Amino acid sequence: MKDCLSCVVSKLKAKSLEFKTVLQEFALTVTRVPVPPYGPLNVGFQMGMLHIDVRAPLSVGRLPIDVHLGNLFFLFSVEKILDILTCLLMQQNMVFVSADISLLAPTIESFMALIYPFTWRYVYVPLVPSSCLDLLEAPGTNLYGCHNSSLKKISKIPGIVAVDIDTGNILSATDECHNRASLPNDHSNDDEFLEIPKMPTDAVYILKQELRKIAMNYELERGHLLTPLSLSEARSQRADFHHNCNSQIVAAFFQLWVHIFCEVTDFLKAEKKHFNREQFLESQAKNERSFYSKVLHTDMFRQFLNGLINKDADWGQSFFRLLPKVSSSGRLCTGIPANRLSKAITKSSSGCLNQNIADDIPQKTTTFLLPAILGVKHQQVHFYQRCIEELGNTVKADSSSSMQATCLYMKALLQIANGNTIEGLETLNELHVTGSKLCPLTLAQKVLESISDKERQKLEKMDFFKHNSMWRNLGTDSKTFQYSNTSTVSIDSVPKRPVDLEAFAKHVEQLDIAVDSEVISRLFHALTFNKETDDGEQMKVMPDVFKRFYDVWNKQESDCQQVSACIDKLDWNECLLKVSALVKTDYGMGHIGLTQKRLFYFEDTTGEYREIIQLRDIDNVEKFNWLSVFSPRNPALRIYSKVKGAKPFRVALKRDCDIWSAVIKEVWSGRLISVQEKDIHLLQQAARNALIADAFLTSFQDSKLSWTEVMAAATNLCYFTNLMHGAFEVILSMDDISSSFTLAHRINPSATESERATVEALLYIAGSAANEDSQSSKLWVSLGSNKVVVYDVATWLCESRLISVESRVYCFLQADDKTIWAGTRDGLIYVIDMETVTSERQLHGHNDTVSGMCLSQDSRRVYSGSLDGHVFLSRYCNI
């Protein structure tokens, strides 16, 4: 833009009497230049004597960066830059000031580029005139730029942060008060003091290491090279340097946000649209909680969460691809809440992460030169037509898929701008069929809403509109637009008012306490003690009751996580469910712990660990009073073993005796039934029941209610205990007996769903035992709930879910070692990358459900059939 304005100024100096004409030509030229999408194509045009290039953005969804980001590091230190970014993330009212007003917009725009994928959606005025300074006191979240002559007045405004570009300092209202001679009784601004929390040190260290590798000074880097002899060559070399520098800086800061917020995904339930803020904060180091606590409450962070949930977000795939590897510390357990896993981040090499981002940037670019832009309005149609023709010539010169997608994108926009709406939509359809991420679905939705009824009728008769499900999904109403980012993430954990069963279920699912509708219903009735109102309606769960239960749930989880000394002793598929206080046992004074497999004893000071008993070996659990000198009634448990010669184990649990008895019996019963039914998920369900019963009983332990009443309400929570002590009998017919010898394992793909879903298709992917690093065998399961579940056959643990599939998958085909094809009810075929478990592209053509697919003998052709009687042949060349 600076080059364009420089040309205008030179023209105005030469033709001062034609002021209006020069500005009109400038406006027509700038508004007709299309901004290229992310890809290998730049747009060039002539402005006066200068050739100006509009470079493609650095990634999908970004705007082109028209400033040199390296200049920011000559104005501020890295620490100050991070403090300013923190203030932006905290949504502080901010004012940038400088004696040179030309620095304001480039500086602010640079910070806007660095906070990506966060976006500033609030008031932004790059230059506020001195006569309008009262705007700075406007309520809300604002970002301004001002001349530094007003700095003294600005620094007195409560709640505002001033950034002095000239000195590189950050000022607040209190800073100015401290610089003055303080008055003895003047405390008016004490509450306005701004504390800028520091970002996590590990992430900042990696950022600084990356920034040291980036060359930011053009003169220093080009000092050993010959000086360009032409102005165009000099400008081109400088522009290339700035573009490469910007790409590296942007990659380094994007990597910073990945490192800082990588653990957010562990506490984000995409399906329930809920983020557990409290548990996330508890999982962070104490010195980092201040930063997270102030950022997590902002609207910017909420929009960031929406982007993580929205699988079509422009930056989502890059963010997930760069996530540091998270490994469980021996506590992985299917069916147990994920927040009960003890996780440790294994930081990947920062260089590899940066390289992954750099791989997204096209290495080779081509400049598309626009035809001459004339200042006559009626020649606009001719200009757009010539541009479309020139784009066709560009595609012929470079027929790569990325170039074709870029040209189709620009062609569609030019056609729509030229008034050829239907042609533009047809070109967008062609772009969508290629599977490119560039297809602007939001724009397509707006164009559909703006066309006339006559154009709509004509459009509905066209083949591309009838056969592509994208247009059906877009619909005619923006409320039905499935591709728009309409997800709203809930952050509040506990209800603020009494809740009925439906609202209670929503909160329980969001907090990852339970997802099974029967379990949730049992918990609801327990918390209300099965009481009804005077009108005969079911009681509601009060907020204080829910909060007390959830606080106990979190506390018990924290207690389990603190027993780090014993975690290494457990198997990889065990999860610590409950830990006792210091108690008297047959092994001495110590603690006991319970997992899905065993009871064990450990001692704090010596670190002694001893296994008490395997749950499968328990013969009986009974309560008794352990007599002692000072306490004749000391409630305790006696656990009998089936192992011949083993003595019963005794533990004095005092007031927790009833709770431990209920929890042990539920997990023990669940394990017996799980073995009998050959269904490991029953054990996980029993473990979850035990956790819920434990939290329920503990939360009412100090209440005024009768303990007998509390225990009666908890009885229904222990489902498997009731099943064992009731009428659990396995009666097998002859067919059942014959099948029981072949039934080796039973899995429930809907274990984490509120309702059981139909299994639509199965695909077994054989692994390789050639080396330890090879992938194990996988089982892909398609569910009627529009989800694809992937199991590791070696462990039968659910690895991932393919949320991006928008329709039922009715058939699978393994095309090669890297990709799987999935045929859906809508007639689409998804090409899925097996490693990332994400859809690379979609294949169109079928107008009805894809019923089957097969691969030719040479593995280069795929045959697919649909319910409408059509068979299509697709040439397959390792897409």
Residue pairs with C-beta under 8 A, 6 or more apart in sequence:
1 66
3 47
3 50
3 52
4 26
4 29
4 30
4 47
4 52
6 50
7 26
7 47
7 48
7 49
7 50
8 22
8 23
8 26
10 48
11 22
11 48
12 19
12 22
15 21
15 22
21 375
24 375
25 375
28 373
28 375
28 377
29 45
29 47
29 373
29 375
32 370
32 373
32 380
32 383
33 43
33 45
33 54
33 370
33 373
34 43
34 387
34 410
34 413
34 414
35 43
35 54
35 63
35 64
36 42
36 43
36 54
36 55
36 56
36 57
36 64
36 368
36 406
36 410
37 56
37 57
37 60
37 406
37 409
37 410
37 438
38 56
38 57
38 58
38 59
38 60
38 61
38 62
38 438
39 56
39 362
39 402
39 403
39 405
39 406
39 409
39 438
40 56
40 362
40 364
40 365
40 366
40 398
40 400
40 402
40 403
40 406
41 56
41 365
41 366
41 367
41 368
41 394
41 403
41 406
41 407
41 410
42 53
42 54
42 55
42 56
42 365
42 366
42 367
42 368
43 53
43 54
43 367
43 368
43 370
44 51
44 52
44 53
44 54
44 367
44 368
44 369
44 370
45 51
45 52
45 54
45 369
45 370
45 373
46 52
46 372
46 373
50 235
51 232
53 239
53 367
54 64
55 64
55 239
55 243
55 365
56 64
56 362
56 365
56 406
57 63
57 64
57 65
58 65
58 246
58 247
58 250
58 361
59 250
59 314
59 315
59 318
59 360
59 361
60 314
60 315
60 437
60 438
61 313
61 314
61 315
62 116
62 314
65 109
65 113
65 246
65 250
66 109
67 106
67 109
67 110
67 113
68 242
68 245
68 246
69 110
69 113
69 114
69 245
69 246
69 249
69 250
70 214
70 216
70 217
70 242
70 245
70 246
70 249
71 106
71 110
72 81
72 107
72 110
72 111
72 114
73 81
73 211
73 216
74 216
75 103
75 107
75 165
75 168
76 84
76 168
77 168
78 207
78 208
78 211
80 168
80 169
80 170
81 111
81 114
82 198
82 199
82 204
82 207
83 170
83 196
84 94
84 111
84 163
84 170
85 111
85 114
85 115
86 196
86 197
86 198
86 199
86 291
86 295
87 94
87 161
87 170
87 194
87 196
88 94
88 111
88 115
88 118
88 120
88 143
88 300
89 115
89 118
89 295
89 298
89 300
89 301
90 294
90 295
90 298
91 122
91 141
91 298
91 299
91 300
92 141
92 159
92 160
92 161
92 194
93 136
93 140
93 141
93 142
93 143
93 159
93 160
93 161
94 142
94 143
94 144
94 160
94 161
94 162
94 163
95 136
95 143
95 144
95 145
95 146
95 154
95 160
95 161
95 162
95 163
96 104
96 107
96 108
96 143
96 144
96 145
96 146
96 162
96 163
96 165
97 145
97 146
97 147
97 148
97 150
97 151
97 154
97 162
97 163
97 164
97 165
97 166
98 104
98 107
98 145
98 147
98 148
98 164
98 165
98 166
99 147
99 148
99 149
99 166
100 166
101 127
101 145
101 147
103 165
104 126
104 127
104 145
104 146
104 165
105 126
105 127
105 145
107 165
108 124
108 126
108 143
108 145
112 120
113 246
113 250
114 249
114 250
114 253
115 253
116 250
116 253
116 254
116 315
117 254
117 257
117 304
117 307
117 313
117 315
117 319
118 257
118 300
118 301
118 303
118 304
119 300
119 303
120 143
120 300
121 299
121 300
121 303
122 140
122 141
122 142
122 143
123 138
123 140
123 141
123 142
123 143
124 142
124 143
125 135
125 142
125 143
125 144
125 145
126 145
127 145
127 146
128 135
128 136
128 144
128 145
128 146
130 146
130 147
130 149
130 150
133 146
133 150
133 153
133 154
135 142
135 144
136 142
136 144
136 146
136 154
136 157
136 160
137 157
141 299
146 154
148 164
148 166
151 162
151 164
151 171
152 176
154 160
154 162
155 162
155 171
155 172
155 173
155 175
155 176
156 173
156 176
157 173
158 173
158 189
158 192
159 173
159 192
160 172
160 173
161 170
161 171
161 172
161 194
162 170
162 171
162 172
163 169
163 170
163 171
164 170
164 171
170 196
172 192
172 193
172 194
173 189
173 192
174 189
174 190
174 192
174 193
174 194
177 186
177 189
195 290
197 290
197 291
197 294
198 204
198 290
198 291
199 256
199 260
199 291
200 259
200 260
200 285
200 288
200 291
201 288
202 259
202 347
203 256
203 259
203 260
204 256
206 255
206 256
206 259
206 347
206 350
207 252
207 253
207 255
207 256
209 350
210 248
210 251
210 252
210 255
210 350
210 354
211 249
211 252
213 248
214 245
214 248
214 249
214 252
215 221
215 245
216 245
216 249
218 238
218 241
218 242
221 241
222 237
222 241
227 234
228 234
228 237
247 358
247 361
248 354
248 358
251 354
251 357
251 358
252 354
254 315
254 318
254 319
254 322
254 357
255 322
255 350
255 353
255 354
255 357
257 319
258 319
258 322
258 323
258 324
258 353
259 324
259 347
261 304
262 323
262 324
262 326
262 345
263 280
263 283
263 284
263 326
263 343
263 345
264 275
264 280
264 305
264 308
265 308
265 320
265 323
266 280
266 283
266 326
266 338
266 339
266 343
267 275
267 276
267 277
267 279
267 280
267 283
267 339
268 274
268 275
268 276
268 305
268 308
268 309
268 489
269 275
269 276
269 509
269 510
269 512
270 308
270 309
270 803
271 803
272 490
272 506
272 509
272 510
273 309
273 487
273 488
273 489
273 490
273 510
274 489
274 490
274 491
274 509
274 510
274 511
275 305
275 489
275 490
275 491
276 339
276 493
276 510
276 511
276 512
277 296
277 491
277 493
278 493
278 554
279 339
279 554
279 557
280 292
280 296
281 289
281 292
281 293
281 296
282 554
282 558
283 339
284 292
295 301
296 491
297 491
302 488
302 489
302 491
305 489
305 491
306 485
306 487
306 488
306 489
307 313
307 315
307 316
307 485
308 316
308 319
309 487
309 489
310 316
310 485
310 487
311 803
311 804
311 838
312 441
312 483
312 485
312 804
313 485
314 437
317 838
318 356
318 357
318 360
320 836
321 356
321 836
322 353
322 356
322 357
324 345
324 346
324 347
324 348
325 345
325 346
325 348
326 343
326 344
326 345
326 346
327 343
327 344
327 346
328 341
328 342
328 343
328 572
329 341
329 342
329 343
329 344
329 567
329 568
330 342
330 567
330 568
330 570
330 571
330 572
330 574
331 340
331 341
331 342
331 567
331 570
331 574
331 575
331 576
332 341
332 572
332 573
332 575
332 797
333 340
333 341
333 573
333 574
333 575
333 596
333 684
333 687
334 573
334 680
334 681
334 684
334 751
334 796
334 797
334 798
335 681
335 683
335 684
335 685
335 687
335 688
335 751
335 752
336 575
336 577
336 684
336 687
336 688
336 691
337 512
337 513
337 557
337 688
337 691
338 512
339 512
339 557
340 557
340 560
340 561
340 575
340 576
341 575
342 561
342 564
342 567
362 402
366 394
366 397
366 398
366 403
368 390
368 391
368 394
368 410
369 390
370 387
370 390
371 383
371 386
371 387
371 390
373 383
374 383
380 418
381 418
381 419
384 414
384 415
384 417
384 418
385 418
387 410
387 414
388 411
388 414
388 415
391 407
391 410
391 411
391 414
392 407
394 403
394 407
395 403
395 404
395 407
401 434
401 436
404 434
405 431
405 434
405 436
405 438
406 438
408 427
408 428
408 430
408 431
408 434
408 436
409 431
409 436
409 438
409 439
409 440
411 427
412 424
412 425
412 427
412 428
412 431
413 424
413 443
414 424
415 421
415 423
415 424
415 427
416 424
416 425
416 447
421 447
421 451
421 455
422 455
422 458
422 459
422 462
424 447
425 444
425 447
425 448
425 459
425 465
426 462
426 464
428 439
428 440
428 443
428 444
429 464
429 465
429 468
429 470
429 471
430 464
431 438
431 439
432 439
432 441
432 468
432 470
433 468
433 842
433 844
434 841
435 831
435 840
435 841
435 842
435 843
441 470
441 474
441 481
441 483
441 484
442 481
442 483
442 484
444 470
444 474
445 474
445 478
445 481
445 483
445 484
448 471
448 474
448 476
449 476
449 478
451 459
456 476
459 465
460 466
465 471
466 847
467 844
467 845
467 847
468 844
469 807
469 826
469 827
469 828
469 844
473 480
473 481
473 482
473 483
473 806
474 480
474 481
474 482
474 483
475 481
478 484
482 806
490 510
493 507
493 510
493 511
493 550
494 507
494 543
494 546
494 547
494 550
495 503
495 504
495 507
495 541
495 543
495 546
496 543
497 543
498 540
498 541
498 542
498 543
499 507
499 540
499 541
499 543
499 546
500 538
500 540
501 520
501 521
501 524
501 538
504 520
504 524
504 541
504 546
505 517
505 520
505 521
505 524
505 754
507 546
508 514
508 520
508 523
509 515
509 520
509 754
511 550
513 523
513 550
513 553
513 692
514 520
514 523
514 688
514 692
515 752
515 753
515 754
516 685
516 754
517 754
517 755
519 685
519 688
519 689
519 692
519 719
520 754
522 716
522 717
522 719
523 692
523 696
523 717
524 541
525 713
525 716
526 696
526 713
526 714
526 716
526 717
527 541
527 545
527 546
527 549
527 696
528 538
528 539
528 540
528 541
529 539
529 705
529 709
529 713
530 713
531 539
532 538
532 539
533 539
545 699
548 699
549 695
549 696
549 699
551 699
552 695
552 698
552 699
553 691
553 695
556 578
556 691
556 694
556 695
556 698
559 579
560 576
560 577
560 578
560 579
563 576
563 579
563 591
563 593
563 602
565 602
565 607
565 609
566 576
566 593
566 600
566 602
566 609
567 576
569 600
569 609
570 576
570 595
571 597
573 795
573 797
574 595
574 596
574 597
574 598
575 595
575 596
575 687
576 593
576 594
576 595
577 594
577 595
577 596
577 663
577 667
577 687
577 690
577 691
577 694
578 593
578 594
578 660
578 663
578 690
578 691
578 694
579 591
579 592
579 593
579 594
580 591
580 592
580 593
580 651
580 653
580 656
580 660
581 591
581 656
582 589
582 590
582 591
582 604
583 589
583 590
583 591
583 592
583 651
583 652
583 653
583 654
584 626
584 651
584 652
585 592
585 601
585 649
585 650
585 651
585 652
586 647
586 649
586 650
586 651
587 601
587 610
588 603
589 603
590 601
590 602
590 603
590 604
590 608
591 601
591 602
591 603
591 604
592 599
592 600
592 601
592 602
592 612
592 651
593 599
593 600
593 601
593 602
594 663
594 664
594 667
594 690
596 615
596 667
596 671
596 683
596 684
596 686
596 687
597 614
597 615
597 671
598 611
598 612
598 613
598 614
598 615
599 611
599 612
599 613
599 615
599 639
599 649
599 664
600 609
600 610
600 611
600 612
601 608
601 609
601 610
601 611
601 612
602 608
602 609
602 610
612 639
612 649
613 639
613 641
613 646
613 649
615 667
615 668
615 671
616 671
616 672
616 675
617 641
617 642
617 643
617 646
618 639
618 640
618 641
618 642
618 664
618 668
619 640
619 641
619 642
620 639
620 640
621 637
621 638
621 639
621 640
621 661
621 664
621 665
621 668
622 637
622 638
622 640
623 635
623 636
623 637
623 638
623 657
623 658
623 661
624 636
624 637
624 638
625 632
625 633
625 634
625 635
625 636
626 634
626 635
626 636
626 650
626 652
627 634
628 634
634 652
634 654
635 652
635 653
635 654
635 655
635 657
635 658
636 650
636 651
636 652
636 653
636 657
637 650
637 651
637 653
637 657
637 660
637 661
637 664
638 648
638 649
638 650
639 648
639 649
639 650
639 651
639 664
640 648
641 647
641 648
641 649
651 660
653 659
653 660
655 701
658 697
658 707
658 711
659 693
659 694
659 697
659 698
659 701
662 690
662 693
662 694
662 697
662 711
662 714
662 718
662 721
663 690
663 693
663 694
665 718
665 721
666 686
666 689
666 690
666 693
666 718
666 719
666 720
666 721
667 683
667 686
667 687
667 690
669 686
669 718
669 720
669 721
669 723
669 724
670 682
670 683
670 685
670 686
670 687
670 689
670 690
670 720
671 683
671 686
672 724
673 682
673 686
673 720
673 723
673 724
673 728
674 680
674 681
674 682
674 683
674 686
676 730
677 730
677 746
678 743
678 744
678 745
678 746
679 746
679 747
679 748
680 745
680 746
680 747
680 796
681 746
681 747
681 748
681 751
682 720
684 751
685 719
685 720
685 751
686 719
686 720
689 717
689 718
689 719
689 720
690 718
692 717
693 714
693 717
693 718
696 713
696 714
696 717
697 710
697 711
697 714
700 710
701 710
703 710
715 722
716 722
732 740
745 796
747 791
747 796
748 756
749 757
749 759
749 781
749 783
749 789
749 791
749 798
750 756
750 757
750 783
750 785
751 798
752 798
753 785
757 783
757 784
757 785
757 787
758 783
758 784
759 781
759 782
759 783
759 784
760 782
760 783
760 784
760 808
760 809
760 810
761 780
761 781
761 782
761 809
761 810
761 811
761 812
762 779
762 780
762 781
762 782
762 812
763 779
763 780
763 812
763 813
763 814
763 820
764 777
764 778
764 779
764 780
764 793
765 777
765 778
765 779
765 780
765 814
765 820
765 834
766 777
767 774
767 775
767 776
767 777
767 778
767 793
767 794
768 774
768 775
776 792
776 793
776 794
777 792
777 793
777 794
778 790
778 791
778 792
778 793
778 799
778 834
779 790
779 791
779 793
780 788
780 789
780 790
780 791
780 812
780 820
781 788
781 789
781 790
781 791
782 788
782 808
782 809
782 810
782 812
782 822
783 789
784 808
786 805
786 806
786 807
786 808
787 801
787 802
787 803
787 805
788 801
788 802
788 805
788 809
788 822
789 798
789 800
789 801
790 798
790 799
790 800
790 801
790 802
790 837
791 797
791 798
791 799
792 799
799 837
800 837
802 832
802 837
802 838
802 839
804 838
804 839
805 822
805 824
805 830
805 839
806 824
806 826
807 824
807 825
807 826
807 828
808 824
808 825
809 822
809 823
809 824
809 830
810 823
810 824
810 825
810 849
810 850
810 851
811 822
811 823
811 850
811 851
811 852
811 853
812 820
812 821
812 822
812 823
812 853
813 820
813 821
813 822
813 823
813 853
813 854
813 855
813 862
814 820
814 821
815 821
815 831
815 855
815 859
815 862
815 876
815 879
816 859
816 878
817 834
818 833
818 834
818 835
818 878
819 831
819 832
819 833
819 834
819 840
819 878
819 879
820 831
820 832
820 834
821 829
821 830
821 831
821 832
821 843
821 853
821 862
821 864
822 829
822 830
822 832
823 829
823 846
823 849
823 850
823 851
823 852
823 853
823 864
824 830
824 849
824 850
825 849
825 850
826 849
827 844
827 845
827 846
827 847
827 848
827 849
827 850
827 866
828 842
828 843
828 844
828 846
828 850
829 842
829 843
829 846
829 850
829 853
829 864
829 874
830 839
830 841
830 842
830 843
831 839
831 840
831 841
831 842
831 843
831 879
832 838
832 839
832 840
833 839
833 840
840 879
841 879
843 874
845 872
846 864
846 866
846 868
846 870
846 872
847 866
847 868
847 870
848 866
848 867
848 868
848 870
849 866
849 867
850 864
850 865
850 866
851 865
851 866
851 867
852 864
852 865
853 862
853 863
853 864
853 865
854 862
854 863
855 861
855 862
855 863
855 876
856 862
856 863
859 876
860 875
860 876
860 877
861 873
861 874
861 875
861 876
862 873
862 874
862 876
863 871
863 872
863 873
863 874
864 871
864 872
864 874
865 871
865 872
866 872
